[in-house]
Amino acid sequence: MNELTIEVAPRGATGKNESRRLRAGGEIPGVVYGAGRDPVPVTVHRHTMLELMRKAGGENAIYLLKLAGTDKSRHVMIRDMDVHPVTRQVRHIDFQRILLTEKVRVSVHIELVGVPEGVKNEAGLLDFVSREVEVECLPGDIPHHLRAEVSALHLGQHLEAGQLELPEKVTLVSPRERVIASVAHARIAAAEAEEGAEELLIETEAEEPEVIGRRRAEPEEDEG
């Protein structure tokens, strides 16, 4: 488990104007929630937070959150970040309280290992379909990533989530039949890619697509 200490300060005032003032002063507004307790608005120094995130080396890091001026501390995970769509600056952070003795559900990235037989000897193309899966485990057992061995895949074959080798104390939450990677004939893969591009073009012309997996940039909301 990768645990780093974050010092945060309580945030009395909330709202858009207060959040802008904090960000202008090098602070990131945030909120701490979960574990059956009320949400607590906080603020953390931007430079310090970004340095800690770099040291964490990826998602799902466990932080020990300390409240400045007190002896209070809690283990937390970062559950959401509001990032400016242009400057890419972090505008708000959601911290979730966790207990090291209770299991959590997290998404873990997948790393492909090997070159499929279908690619080396059968003129196939490898399609990396699902790049992460959801798992459940204790915070201290969260894997940094999962390895997916694809060397044995022949043309027309695929690897499913249920075939991934998980650490002993980690349980798969995503559907076992979810396709992680597949090997298709080059011409078929190209045709599918072209068809997908045409469908996307039609959808784009019909209406502006919804952006998935990112919090809305406007209107700006303070979750505290």
C-alpha positions, 0 to 999 in steps of 0.5 A, spaced: 500 500 500 502 506 498 500 511 503 502 519 503 500 524 508 496 530 506 495 536 510 488 539 509 485 546 512 478 546 514 474 551 509 468 555 512 466 559 507 463 555 500 460 557 494 463 559 487 466 566 489 470 563 495 472 557 491 475 562 485 479 566 491 482 559 494 484 557 487 487 564 485 491 563 492 494 557 490 489 552 494 484 547 491 478 546 495 475 539 496 470 535 500 471 529 505 465 524 505 463 517 506 464 512 512 457 514 515 459 521 517 457 528 514 461 531 508 467 536 511 469 542 506 477 543 506 482 546 502 489 543 500 495 547 497 496 546 490 503 544 489 503 540 495 497 536 493 500 535 486 507 533 488 504 527 493 500 525 487 506 524 483 509 520 488 503 516 489 505 513 482 498 512 479 490 511 481 488 508 487 493 511 492 491 511 500 493 517 503 493 519 510 489 526 511 491 530 517 486 536 519 491 542 520 491 545 527 488 538 530 490 531 532 485 528 527 487 524 521 483 519 517 485 514 511 482 517 504 482 515 497 481 520 491 474 519 488 473 524 483 477 531 481 474 536 477 479 538 472 479 545 467 478 542 460 483 547 457 488 549 463 488 542 466 488 545 473 485 541 478 479 545 481 476 541 486 478 534 489 473 529 492 476 525 498 472 519 500 474 516 507 476 509 508 477 504 513 483 499 512 479 493 515 473 494 510 473 492 502 473 497 497 471 497 490 476 500 485 478 500 477 485 497 476 488 498 469 490 492 465 497 491 462 498 486 456 503 482 456 506 478 450 505 478 442 499 474 440 500 468 435 495 471 431 499 477 430 505 474 429 504 468 424 496 469 422 496 476 419 491 478 425 491 485 429 490 485 436 484 490 439 485 492 446 478 492 448 477 494 455 483 497 459 481 496 466 476 492 470 473 493 477 475 489 483 474 489 490 479 488 496 482 491 502 485 498 501 492 495 502 491 489 497 489 494 491 494 492 485 497 497 482 495 494 475 493 487 472 497 483 467 493 480 461 497 474 458 495 474 450 501 470 447 497 464 446 491 468 442 490 466 435 486 469 430 479 470 432 480 468 439 479 473 445 481 474 452 475 475 457 476 478 464 474 472 468 481 469 465 485 474 468 490 472 474 488 476 480 492 476 486 489 472 492 485 477 496 482 481 490 475 479 487 473 481 480 467 485 480 466 486 473 462 481 468 467 475 467 465 475 460 467 482 459 472 482 453 479 484 455 483 483 448 481 480 441 485 478 435 481 479 429 483 479 421 486 485 419 481 487 414 475 485 418 478 490 424 479 495 419 472 495 416 470 495 423 474 501 425 471 504 418 464 503 420 465 505 427 468 512 424 462 513 420 457 512 425 461 517 430 460 522 424 453 521 423 452 522 431 456 528 431 452 531 425 445 529 429 447 532 435 453 534 440 455 528 443 455 527 451 462 527 454 463 521 458 467 520 464 469 527 466 465 532 470 462 538 467 466 544 466 460 549 466 456 551 470 462 551 476 459 547 482 463 547 489 461 540 492 463 543 499 
